[in-house]
Amino acid sequence: MSFPAVRIKICGLQDIPTALAAARAGADAIGLVFAPGRRQVTPQQARAICQALPPLVSRVGVFVNTPMEEVRQLAHYCGLDLVQLHGQESPEYCQQLGLRCIKAIPGDRSSLERAADYPVSALLVDHVQPGSGQTFDWQILMGVSLKQPLILAGGLHPGNVGRAVAMVRPYAVDVSSGVEFRGKKDETLIKAFIQRVREVCYCVAG
């Protein structure tokens, strides 16, 4: 049975040692949050992390309703490979931005039906309250055909990501709070999360 390897993004990183640990553990991408919140990084922090990471690890900047020119400037300054948009950005915004985009949408039927409107590199399907650390009903994705690659997010952690991957078979998974301990990224949880995804992909493919 064909089951391509699922890519893994560790989001909300704020320092070089943790970013390097995630890369060593096998993360395909790291996320840097520019939107206000406890995981927000400064442009200087983000630039330093991006420069410290090894090649072939994607640098993703997370924005919420940010003016286009500001996103472009930060992407260039920091060396981002993609931007991830978590606000009410329109399909027109995504097209005019001129950067490779991941658009986050809520995991509900109406949002999925409108997903084809977005000219983006991938769609990230999350809980209706992004960043809440809650899962949504993955069954809603059964039978849905998206023209863009699907990144699954929302409440994932080492204990449930295996089941999520086996059920949804996404292009990638995205985790933030699910690999934190007392509000900080935990290297042991990052390793466990990545190992579980790899184990499930290997078992199902075999």
C-alpha positions as CSV (number, residue, x, y, z in Angstrom):
1,M,0.0,0.0,0.0
2,S,1.4,3.4,-1.0
3,F,1.7,5.8,1.9
4,P,4.2,8.7,1.3
5,A,6.2,9.9,4.3
6,V,4.3,12.6,6.2
7,R,6.3,15.8,6.7
8,I,6.6,17.4,10.1
9,K,6.6,21.0,11.1
10,I,7.4,22.1,14.7
11,C,5.9,25.6,15.2
12,G,6.4,28.3,17.7
13,L,10.2,28.0,18.1
14,Q,12.0,30.9,19.8
15,D,15.6,30.0,20.2
16,I,18.5,28.5,18.3
17,P,19.2,25.4,20.5
18,T,15.6,24.2,20.3
19,A,15.4,24.8,16.6
20,L,18.6,22.8,16.0
21,A,17.3,20.0,18.3
22,A,14.1,19.8,16.2
23,A,16.2,19.7,13.0
24,R,18.4,16.9,14.4
25,A,15.3,15.0,15.5
26,G,14.1,15.0,11.9
27,A,11.7,18.0,11.6
28,D,11.2,19.0,8.0
29,A,10.2,22.6,8.8
30,I,10.2,25.0,11.7
31,G,7.7,27.7,12.4
32,L,8.4,31.2,13.6
33,V,5.5,33.2,14.9
34,F,5.4,36.9,14.1
35,A,1.9,37.4,15.4
36,P,1.4,38.8,18.9
37,G,1.3,36.1,21.6
38,R,3.6,34.2,24.0
39,R,5.4,32.5,21.1
40,Q,6.1,35.7,19.2
41,V,9.7,36.2,18.0
42,T,11.4,39.4,16.9
43,P,12.7,39.8,13.4
44,Q,16.2,39.6,14.9
45,Q,15.5,36.3,16.7
46,A,13.9,34.8,13.6
47,R,16.8,35.8,11.4
48,A,19.3,34.3,13.8
49,I,17.3,31.0,13.9
50,C,16.9,30.9,10.2
51,Q,20.7,31.4,9.7
52,A,21.6,28.8,12.2
53,L,19.4,26.0,10.8
54,P,21.0,23.4,8.4
55,P,20.0,23.3,4.7
56,L,16.9,21.5,3.6
57,V,14.9,22.5,6.8
58,S,12.2,24.9,5.7
59,R,11.8,28.2,7.5
60,V,8.1,29.2,7.8
61,G,6.9,32.5,9.1
62,V,3.5,32.7,10.8
63,F,1.4,35.9,10.3
64,V,-2.1,37.0,11.2
65,N,-3.7,39.8,9.1
66,T,-0.3,41.5,8.5
67,P,0.1,44.1,5.8
68,M,1.6,42.6,2.6
69,E,4.6,44.8,2.5
70,E,5.5,44.0,6.1
71,V,5.3,40.2,5.4
72,R,7.5,40.7,2.3
73,Q,10.1,42.6,4.2
74,L,10.3,40.1,7.0
75,A,10.4,37.2,4.7
76,H,13.4,38.7,2.9
77,Y,15.2,39.9,6.1
78,C,14.8,36.6,7.9
79,G,15.3,34.3,5.0
80,L,11.9,32.6,5.2
81,D,11.1,29.8,2.7
82,L,7.3,30.1,3.1
83,V,4.7,32.2,5.0
84,Q,1.8,30.7,6.9
85,L,-1.3,32.9,7.1
86,H,-3.6,32.5,10.0
87,G,-6.0,35.4,9.7
88,Q,-8.8,36.5,7.4
89,E,-6.4,36.9,4.4
90,S,-8.3,36.6,1.1
91,P,-7.4,34.5,-1.9
92,E,-6.5,37.9,-3.6
93,Y,-4.2,38.7,-0.7
94,C,-2.4,35.3,-1.1
95,Q,-2.0,35.8,-4.9
96,Q,-0.8,39.4,-4.7
97,L,1.7,38.7,-1.9
98,G,4.0,37.0,-4.3
99,L,5.4,34.5,-1.8
100,R,4.9,30.8,-1.3
101,C,2.0,30.6,1.1
102,I,0.4,28.1,3.5
103,K,-3.2,29.2,4.3
104,A,-4.7,28.1,7.6
105,I,-8.5,27.4,7.5
106,P,-10.8,26.1,10.2
107,G,-11.7,22.4,10.2
108,D,-15.4,22.9,9.3
109,R,-17.4,22.0,6.2
110,S,-18.0,25.5,4.9
111,S,-14.3,26.4,5.0
112,L,-13.3,23.2,3.3
113,E,-15.8,23.9,0.5
114,R,-14.2,27.3,-0.1
115,A,-10.6,26.0,0.1
116,A,-10.1,25.7,-3.7
117,D,-10.3,29.5,-4.0
118,Y,-6.9,29.9,-2.4
119,P,-3.9,30.0,-4.8
120,V,-1.5,28.6,-2.2
121,S,1.2,25.9,-1.8
122,A,-0.7,24.1,0.9
123,L,-3.7,24.4,3.2
124,L,-3.4,24.0,7.0
125,V,-6.6,22.7,8.5
126,D,-6.8,23.6,12.2
127,H,-9.4,23.8,15.0
128,V,-11.8,26.7,14.7
129,Q,-9.8,28.4,17.5
130,P,-6.2,28.2,16.2
131,G,-3.6,27.9,18.9
132,S,-6.2,26.5,21.4
133,G,-4.4,23.1,21.5
134,Q,-7.7,21.4,20.7
135,T,-8.4,18.8,18.1
136,F,-11.3,18.9,15.7
137,D,-13.3,16.1,14.2
138,W,-10.9,14.5,11.7
139,Q,-13.8,12.6,10.2
140,I,-14.8,15.8,8.4
141,L,-11.8,15.3,6.2
142,M,-12.8,11.9,5.1
143,G,-13.8,12.0,1.4
144,V,-12.7,15.6,1.0
145,S,-10.6,16.2,-2.1
146,L,-8.4,19.2,-1.8
147,K,-6.4,20.4,-4.8
148,Q,-3.7,21.7,-2.4
149,P,-1.6,19.5,-0.1
150,L,-3.2,19.1,3.4
151,I,-1.3,20.0,6.6
152,L,-3.1,18.7,9.7
153,A,-2.9,20.8,12.9
154,G,-4.9,21.4,16.0
155,G,-4.3,19.6,19.3
156,L,-1.8,17.1,18.0
157,H,0.7,15.6,20.4
158,P,2.8,12.3,20.7
159,G,-0.2,10.4,22.1
160,N,-2.6,11.1,19.2
161,V,-0.6,12.0,16.1
162,G,-0.2,8.4,15.1
163,R,-4.0,7.9,15.0
164,A,-4.4,11.2,13.1
165,V,-1.8,10.3,10.5
166,A,-3.3,6.8,10.0
167,M,-6.8,8.2,9.6
168,V,-6.3,11.4,7.6
169,R,-3.0,10.6,5.7
170,P,-2.1,14.3,5.4
171,Y,0.8,15.7,3.4
172,A,2.2,17.1,6.7
173,V,1.4,17.6,10.4
174,D,2.0,20.8,12.4
175,V,2.5,20.9,16.2
176,S,3.2,23.6,18.7
177,S,1.6,23.3,22.2
178,G,1.6,19.5,21.9
179,V,5.4,19.4,22.3
180,E,5.6,21.8,25.1
181,F,6.0,21.2,28.9
182,R,5.1,24.1,31.2
183,G,4.8,26.4,28.2
184,K,8.2,25.7,26.8
185,K,9.2,23.5,23.9
186,D,10.5,20.2,25.2
187,E,13.1,18.3,23.2
188,T,12.0,14.9,24.5
189,L,8.4,15.6,23.4
190,I,9.6,16.8,20.0
191,K,11.6,13.6,19.5
192,A,8.6,11.5,20.6
193,F,6.3,13.3,18.2
194,I,8.5,12.9,15.2
195,Q,9.3,9.3,16.0
196,R,5.6,8.4,16.3
197,V,4.8,9.9,12.9
198,R,7.7,8.0,11.3
199,E,6.6,4.8,12.9
200,V,3.1,5.0,11.7
201,C,4.1,5.9,8.1
202,Y,6.5,2.9,8.1
203,C,3.9,0.5,9.5
204,V,1.1,1.6,7.1
205,A,3.4,1.6,4.1
206,G,4.7,-1.8,4.9
